[in-house]
C-alpha cells in the first residue's frame, strides 16, 4: 500500500516536472542543494545560476514540497537569490507562521566573530546604500582596511590576527552568500577588496543595527564617566551617601550594557 502511494506521488511529480522540461534527477539535485546550502545566489557561479533557473521554473512546486516540512523560503527576484527559512525563524519582511521552537539542522549557529563581522558588514552596506554606492547586482565593494576600521569603530573589536582564522571567518560568510571574494590569499592584504551582497539586509534589521550603535555610544559614555571619576581628587570623608550612590550607579550601568553581553543569533 505504501509502495503504491509513493509510486503514485513520484509519477505525479514526474508529470509536473515534465511540463517544465525537467526530470526527477533535476528535482533531486535542486532540493538537495537548497537544503544543503540553505541559499541559492544566481550571480555566484554558473552551477548556482543553473540551479536558480530551475527553481524559478518550478517555484510553486518547491513551495508545496517544503511547506510539508514547515519550511519556507525567501525569493528575491530583483537580486535573484533564494534563502531557506527554518521553522520559527524571524526574517524581515516575512511574517512568522509559527512560534514553535526549532533546534534542527536548518538553523546554524554563528560564532561571536562571525556575528561581529556580519554586523559591521551590515553597517557598511547601509552607509553605501545611503551614498548610492551600490552596483547593478546590489553589491557594495569595500576594502579589508575599511572593514577592519569599521570593526574598531562600531564594536571596538579587531579582525582575527591569525591568518588562518581570518580566512576561515571570511570563507564562512562567503558560504552564506553574504560576501564575495575570489582568492583567499587576498584576505591577507589590507588593500584587497571584497563585495558585500544584498543578502546581508535579511540577517540584520535596521532596528538591531541602531540598537548596537546606541549601545556602543552608551558604553563609551560610561567609560568616559569612569575615567572622569578616576581623575577626580580624592573625595573628602564628608561626601554624602547620595553622591556615593551616584558613582556606584555609573559603574553598574557600564557593567549592565548590552555591549558587554554575548551577541545572539536567535530571537526564540
PyMOL commands that set and color helices and strands:
alter all, ss='L'
color gray80, all
select helices_A, chain A and resi 2-18+24-37+46-57+59-67+112-131+144-155+163-175+184-188+198-202+206-231+241-255+258-260
alter helices_A, ss='H'
color red, helices_A
select strands_A, chain A and resi 39-41+72-76+81-85+140-143+179-180+193-196
alter strands_A, ss='S'
color yellow, strands_A
deselect
rebuild
show_as cartoon
